[in-house]
Amino acid sequence: MLVQLDDYMLPCLNKKFFGIDCLGCGIQRALSLIFRGEFVEAFKMYPAIYTLLLLAIVIILNFFYKVKYAQKIISILAVTNILIIVISYVIKMNQLI
């Protein structure tokens, strides 16, 4: 029997209580889609997924091996992720109106 990741996802409390998505809605499903090899669908689900993964990889690599200019790279990736998350959220909310 194949275990489905979708069966173990946490619900969005913001969506459950207030009826609107939060800035992180879709990240679990996007990660699940990546594990299934559905890369384009993962991007459509949560556009910041790949830059977040890249940020996580840089942070983990820097923890074990000191990466040159790591703080600058991490800062740039963090700002980029925030911009992508906010812009995609605004676009998604405008499509619902």
Secondary structure, DSSP 8 states (H G I E B T S, - for coil): ----GGGG----HHHHHHSS--TTTTHHHHHHHHHTT-HHHHHHH-TTHHHHHHHHHHHHHHHHS--TTHHHHHHHHHHHHHHHHHHHHHHHHHHH-
